[in-house]
């Protein structure tokens, strides 16, 4: 197992890592919002929107399990850099196609599939790098800072995407992602990441190694309960959340400010929530914090069903974002803290795959319902929110404690 990071160097390493990820994320977010709104406004079809969501999500689930094994075997830094470079090449190809007037839905879907494979390779490696660089007592705060930075990206990105859509052709917006990927790769190239703790272990068949991550989760009461809370939210809440642009279009209209308002309110509130979490450090029992946050997520989703206007819907999204770090940041930290270091990549691969596949299951039900002539959009929000809140309450029964670690920084 690798020694802990040197106390004089870990802040520099974490700063470099977060800087590279921020630049890459920002470019991808601007392009992602531009494409989402292009499809949502152009087609107004929940099913077309869901198909593109599948294209952007499902490949991550297919590749994340073997990617988790690779993250425990090979250089995690090189995995992130290689995947980022591949995504940039795909985006460049789509940019060229758009330049020559090729804007068919299938072409966008194909690019999203390839980009999703790259993201699926990155995610387990990224999630496994941060605990290598950060002392255990500081991990939740660093994860909160990382979540806050991501929220800032998602606060600025939709506003910038809306402005650019009114000024530029979509072709030039796509090129932004290529430029930011190059910058991110240059930053990460300067980062030194220790070899994965399990890199020297005897290697078995990749299918057996993938199953190792499942076994680690099953054997730990904390990991399994945290995992189940995540599955509940991704299955029952995330489909409705991902289809927020379609909800806005169907209930309130196609004005860009409403589409941007949802994303901006969520991101701004999430920034506040992550700042509070970083300064506070959270409850001593992190399981309690995750349960309360997931319960509130369900209740806020149910409340969205009664929104009389876009403004109320946007305010509820702000409430949603405020409590989000209590679940998302905390659950990621718990999974990192309670997983064996030599199997962390495989555990993150299982988590990524499971969450990636649960959301499309919900979309397969929600999208056709939202495309009905008299779409029961409000009923879908109400049922999914109440179901999630009820499931979260059941998971709170006899939940194991997940106490935050103590010790020197």
Helices and strands as residue ranges (DSSP letters): H 10-43, H 46-73, H 76-99, H 105-133, G 136-138, H 139-167, H 170-189, H 206-219, H 221-236, H 238-242, H 244-251, H 256-280, H 286-304, H 310-338, G 341-343, H 344-370, H 377-395
